[in-house]
Amino acid sequence: MSVFIEKVVDDVLDFDYEKIIHKVIKESLEVEEIRQPVEVSVVLTNNDEIQCLNKDYRGKDMPTDVLSFPIMDSGEIGDIKTIEEHLSADINGQVQELLLGDIVISIDKLKEQAHTYGHSIERELGFLVAHSMLHLFGYDHMEKEEEDAMQLKQNIIMEKVGLYR
């Protein structure tokens, strides 16, 4: 598993945010029983930058907490044969990692929501990563049943990493 984390703002996070991100991604993969080697990119930014992305990609001219950019279509992630088709060996025979996609998180929203919901910034970061990972796996919350399934998975992941409300 490769996780690339880029913090593109100077905002201070006074805890080991990289450890939390890695832990939540690892648990998300385990909960979904994804055993293939994967690559995920996480960008920590601010409200201005995420608002531009939200406008460009979703047509919503406002900041949001997290955006997910999956590489694969939602139906592909559950099909192991399809996943294996995306994996290839390099010239040394090493299996290349499956590119799951990108996660973009607003640190401004992260802090705001932690305060609003009355829990730690660490817990909010973990939640946003778990939520976004599920989107990378093809989950959505447009319908009540989908939202319930996604919420259950998020709760399982958060419990496994020990980030409680």
N, C-alpha and C positions, 0 to 999 in steps of 0.2 A: 504494500500500500504506500503510495506516495501522496503526500498532502503538501501543497505549496501555499504558503500564507504570505500575503502581501498587505502590509499596513501602509496605506497611502495618505494618512493624515497624521498630524503631530499629537493628536489627542492621547493623553496618558491613560493607559490601562494598568493599574497597579497590582496586577495578579498575573499568573502564568496562563495567559489566554491561549497560547499555542498548545499547551498541554490539554486544556479543556477541549479545544477543537479536535485534536488528534483522538482523544478518548471517545468523544461523541461520534466521530466518523467511524471509528473502529467498532463501537457497539452497534451503530446503525447497520453496518455490514453484517455483523453477526446475527442481529435480529432478523434481517432479511435473508440470512443464510447464503450470502454471496461470498463465495470462496475464491473467485478469480482475483488476480492482482488488479487493483484499480488506482486511478489517479484522480484527485479532486483538487481544484484550486479554490482558495478562499481569499477574498479581498475585503479588508476592513476600510471603510471610507466614511464620509460624512453625509449629512442630509442634502447638501447642494449636489454632490456627485451622484448620489443614488436617485435623486429627483430627475436628473438629466437622463439616466438610464431608464427609469420608470416611464418617462415621457416617450423616449425613443422606442422602447420595446413593448410597452403595454398601453401607450396612449394616455397615460395618467400623469398629469403635470402636478405631481405632489411627491414629497418624500415618502418612502416606505421603510419598513424595518429590514426586510431581506428580499433579495431576488435570487431566483434559481434559474440557471441556464443549462438544462440537460442536453447532452450530446445525442443521446438515443431517443427514439420515440417511446412513448409510455408502454406500448405493447411489447417492445423488444426486450426490456430489462428482465422480464420474467421468463423469457424463453432462453434457456441455457444454450441451446444450439446457436441461436442468434448471437448471444454474447460471445461464444467461442469463435464465431465468424469474424467478430471485430478484433479478436486477438490475433496477433501474428508474431512470428519468431524473427528476431533480428539475425544478423549474419553469424552470430555465435550460438544460435539456437535458443537464446533466452526468450521467454515469452514476454511480449510487450504488455504493458498494463492497459486495461480497459479505461478509456477516458469517460468518466461519468459526467463531468460538467463543471460548472463554476457556481460559486456561492458568493454573493455580494451582500455585506452587512453594513448598515449605518450605525456607527458608534453612537451618534447623537440619539437615534431612536432606541438603541440598546439601553442607554442610561435612562432615558425618559420612561421607557416601558418598565424597567426594573423598579423605578420609583413609583410609577402608577400602580403596578401590581403588588408592590410591597415585598419584593424578594430581591435577592442579590443580583448584581450585575453578572456574576459568574453563572448563576442559574439562567438568566435571560439569554446569555450568549449560548449556553448549551442547548436551550430550547430552540433558538433560531437556527442553529446548525442542524439539530435533529429534524426540525420542520423542513428545512431546505433539502436535506439528504433524502427525505421521503419524496419530495418533489422530483429529485434527480432519479429516483427509482420508479417514477411514474404515478405516484399518488397525487390526488387532487382533493379539493374540498368544495367543489361546486354543488354537489348533491349531498343531502343529509347522511346517506349511507357511507359515502366516500369520506365525509368529514369525520364521522364516528370511527371508521376504520383507521384513519390517519391519526386521530387523537389518541386512540388506544395504543398504536405503535409508538407515538411520541412519549406517552406516559411510561411505556415499558423501557424505552431507551433512557429516559431521564432517571428512572429508578435504578437501572443497571449502572449508571455512572455516578449515582449518589447525589444528584442535584434536585433537591426537593423544594417545594414551595414553602 
